[in-house]
Amino acid sequence: MSETVAVLDYGMGNLHSAGKALERVASGQRILVTSDPQQLRQADRVVFPGVGAIRHCMKVITETGLDRAILDVIDAGKPLLGVCVGMQALMDFSEENQGVDCLGVFPGQVTFFGEQHGDTGQRLKVPHMGWNQVRQMHPHPMWAGIADDSRFYFVHSYCVTGLPDEQVSGGCEYGIQFAAAATRRNVFAVQFHPEKSADAGLQLLENFLRWQP
Amino acid sequence: MTLAKRIIPCLDVDAGRVVKGVQFVDIRDAGDPVEVARRYNEAGADEITFLDITASHQDRDTTLDTVERMASQVFIPLTVGGGVRTLQDIRNLLNAGADKVSINSAAVRDPDFVREAAERFGAQCIVVAIDAKKVSGESERNRWEIFTHGGRKPTGIDAVEWAQRMTDYGAGEILLTSMDRDGTKNGFDIALTRAISDAVPVPVIASGGVGNLQHLVDGVIQGGADAVLAASIFHFAEYTIGEAKRFMRNAGIEMRL
């Protein structure tokens, strides 16, 4: 029987793009965009996308029981891909919106970029918006076929810091160093949007569909 | 590792067709925005901006359909602007696959609309488009005012103050068009671009007046723009996206090649 890949939809922003990009690279897998915790638990793989503010994201997934379902999927050892706010929600805590407790899958913090200054001493614009390079910190099946320092599309005002080195799979720099990709056993999470990162992004999604953690 | 500056081709779309024309050497139907967007994606465009100039209400459904088809085939960010008036308009565009929506006249009519939109959907997807025209005399200090309705309607609002207000309200990006330069091919209004870019904490897209590749460089280096938007130089194959990117990189600008 073919695999089912659930893309979590909790009613915010443009969450369908991840599903469309997965459909593009899928080979036989069924891509199911769903807000049903039960369908999430039954899926073979899960993508947890995210846009917007983390307080709202946490509120919605908690109220709908999706938070528990996400943790069950992780405990069951199934591959899970967090994207953008979906990555941030997997951390311990975010300082966005006066502080929000997150799912605690990773021990990292989500912090504001603040008044960073680039090499030129110029103030850096926030959101960090556009194509930045990702340094592959460790070999990982998710990086297969993707050149080191490839550019991916980012759009975010908060970033993940404070992860232990072995969990930082991809590094990025925008005034400060932050985690562009985090990994722990069957979980891989990225701050950038693979579904909007042209060929490199589609390759990463294809790698996710093949990943056997 | 440095964030790259962006090149954004802009498509004017009316009732589901690209207008003003787009000429690719080997493309049969240049009027289909999905096909055009796909070509630009292949050519290395960093984003696509889709400006819906449709007047009639029925044609809005065509727009949503076009956005949806585009989003299932083009995997780079897509901004849609033109006629965005309500939170439901934004919701519909995001659901169809737009990553960002651009708000112009509706923001002037009701500035709180931008605040509500940013709160609901997140600042990252709310672009405020500003059409500015110089109103100061030659010996005076530079001053620009914003115009609405395609540059026909003056508002008396100072462009720099307006840009600051819009970012205070939650706009995540400013799309800045010089009405004086739009269509002239004389280059961006550099002083305007610099004034706005220095005044706001969010990225600024420069637009209006691009006639050659040096103009793109000037917009970034002198104007301080984070992204440059152009239509005709790419549509009419005067330059390819790749040529523009190489030219900008040779001028010392970080680009995604």
Boltz contact constraints between the chains, C-beta under 6 A:
constraints:
  - contact:
      token1: [A, 13]
      token2: [B, 94]
      max_distance: 6.0
  - contact:
      token1: [A, 13]
      token2: [B, 121]
      max_distance: 6.0
  - contact:
      token1: [A, 14]
      token2: [B, 94]
      max_distance: 6.0
  - contact:
      token1: [A, 14]
      token2: [B, 99]
      max_distance: 6.0
  - contact:
      token1: [A, 20]
      token2: [B, 72]
      max_distance: 6.0
  - contact:
      token1: [A, 21]
      token2: [B, 75]
      max_distance: 6.0
  - contact:
      token1: [A, 51]
      token2: [B, 122]
      max_distance: 6.0
  - contact:
      token1: [A, 52]
      token2: [B, 122]
      max_distance: 6.0
  - contact:
      token1: [A, 53]
      token2: [B, 122]
      max_distance: 6.0
  - contact:
      token1: [A, 125]
      token2: [B, 202]
      max_distance: 6.0
  - contact:
      token1: [A, 125]
      token2: [B, 203]
      max_distance: 6.0
  - contact:
      token1: [A, 125]
      token2: [B, 226]
      max_distance: 6.0
  - contact:
      token1: [A, 126]
      token2: [B, 201]
      max_distance: 6.0
  - contact:
      token1: [A, 127]
      token2: [B, 124]
      max_distance: 6.0
  - contact:
      token1: [A, 127]
      token2: [B, 172]
      max_distance: 6.0
  - contact:
      token1: [A, 129]
      token2: [B, 203]
      max_distance: 6.0
  - contact:
      token1: [A, 130]
      token2: [B, 3]
      max_distance: 6.0
  - contact:
      token1: [A, 130]
      token2: [B, 6]
      max_distance: 6.0
  - contact:
      token1: [A, 131]
      token2: [B, 4]
      max_distance: 6.0
  - contact:
      token1: [A, 131]
      token2: [B, 46]
      max_distance: 6.0
  - contact:
      token1: [A, 131]
      token2: [B, 256]
      max_distance: 6.0
  - contact:
      token1: [A, 132]
      token2: [B, 3]
      max_distance: 6.0
  - contact:
      token1: [A, 133]
      token2: [B, 1]
      max_distance: 6.0
  - contact:
      token1: [A, 151]
      token2: [B, 256]
      max_distance: 6.0
  - contact:
      token1: [A, 155]
      token2: [B, 124]
      max_distance: 6.0
  - contact:
      token1: [A, 173]
      token2: [B, 1]
      max_distance: 6.0
  - contact:
      token1: [A, 196]
      token2: [B, 76]
      max_distance: 6.0
  - contact:
      token1: [A, 196]
      token2: [B, 77]
      max_distance: 6.0
  - contact:
      token1: [A, 198]
      token2: [B, 75]
      max_distance: 6.0
  - contact:
      token1: [A, 198]
      token2: [B, 76]
      max_distance: 6.0
